[in-house]
Amino acid sequence: MSRVYNFSAGPAVLPEEVLKEAAEEMLDYKGCGMSVMEMSHRSKMYDDIIKTAEADLRDLMGIPDNYKVLFLQGGASQQFAAIPMNLMKNKKAGYIITGQWAKKAYQEAKIYGEAVELASSADKTFSYIPDCSDLAITDDMDYVYICENNTIYGTKFKTLPNTKGKDLVADVSSCFLSEPVDVSKYGIIYGGVQKNVGPAGMVIDIIREDLIRDDVLPGTPTMLKFKTQADNDSLYNTPPCYNIYICGKVFKWLKKNGGLEAMKQRNEEKAAILYNFLDNSKMFKGTVVPQDRSLMNVPFITGDEELDKKFVAESKAAGLENLKGHRTVGGMRASIYNAMPKAGVEALVTFMEDFEKKNLK
Ligand SMILES: Cc1ncc(COP(=O)(O)O)c(C=O)c1O
């Protein structure tokens, strides 16, 4: 077996320990003679899996009791519709546009009501986070929406916007569990799990209870009503059973490794190795303003498209996979999620140093 260093933005690297444990349990989960994949979601065995996963997540994030945790299908993108359907009482909400994922959520919300662009960083290819200290938030807005970590552009909100008392809804797909968060500052925190937490196809929603209501927009599908899912503890229908099981293992791994404070330290250390190199390189350049840099997604360029291509091809041959930038922006991007070991980032920087020596004219 040989494993590469996988810098994919998602689906992405998972802790090796978790994958090994899942492999060991594949045919016979804890002596029950079947795989978790084959198990009834109504069984006692599975009930333990989902309840333990939720309890561990609550513990890791310090989720207050008045927040529900939902494990849902449809990925993060499904929430682009579910959020306005459930929350747009006044049919109006504010969106901060910091990249493609925020823009997609904004465009989807427009189907259901008035989505107002409160701020944007489109003018500089989303390379920074706009000032959100005094936005034109009106009284009739149902919520303010952000994408907290912008996977494609590599920016992160270091301070949350001043929402002027409105509920904050945040897509945290690409920074989920990468550092501690104060859940009480949000109305909803949600994220697709395929970056820091587990296999693709599932989203975790953490929703303050008063936002789980019956009076949703007319036509909201039963499955997309938060209340349906909350009343049934994510078991209204068959949930993404295996995903929840793997996420549960990742939660245990996080707890064993010191929780979110320790993750933050580790992630800062890893990111610093790469950013320090980028700041001193004569060939490579980070594309994000230093104060808004993400700890998870690090885009960089050489300024020469041919050289970028060569870099991507040669790094792949050296066992450093998925460093090509998003198809819409080009260049390179290293995603260095929780499960990327420090040795992976060091190997990348060593490779970059060597590439620079060989190719700098
Ligand atoms: C920040 C962010 N939001 C949403 C999504 C979409 O997630 P999904 O593919 O689970 O719908 C992604 C996916 O990469 C993402 O990075």
The ligand as a Gaussian input file, in Angstrom:
#p B3LYP/6-31G(d) Opt

LIG

0 1
 C      -17.751000      26.405000       1.004000
 C      -18.514000      25.376000       0.224000
 N      -19.861000      25.398000       0.247000
 C      -20.587000      24.510000      -0.423000
 C      -20.005000      23.506000      -1.172000
 C      -20.860000      22.539000      -1.917000
 O      -20.888000      21.344000      -1.243000
 P      -21.694000      20.086000      -1.804000
 O      -20.921000      19.597000      -2.977000
 O      -21.705000      19.148000      -0.645000
 O      -23.048000      20.553000      -2.179000
 C      -18.616000      23.442000      -1.227000
 C      -18.013000      22.347000      -2.007000
 O      -16.963000      22.147000      -2.342000
 C      -17.853000      24.407000      -0.526000
 O      -16.517000      24.389000      -0.571000

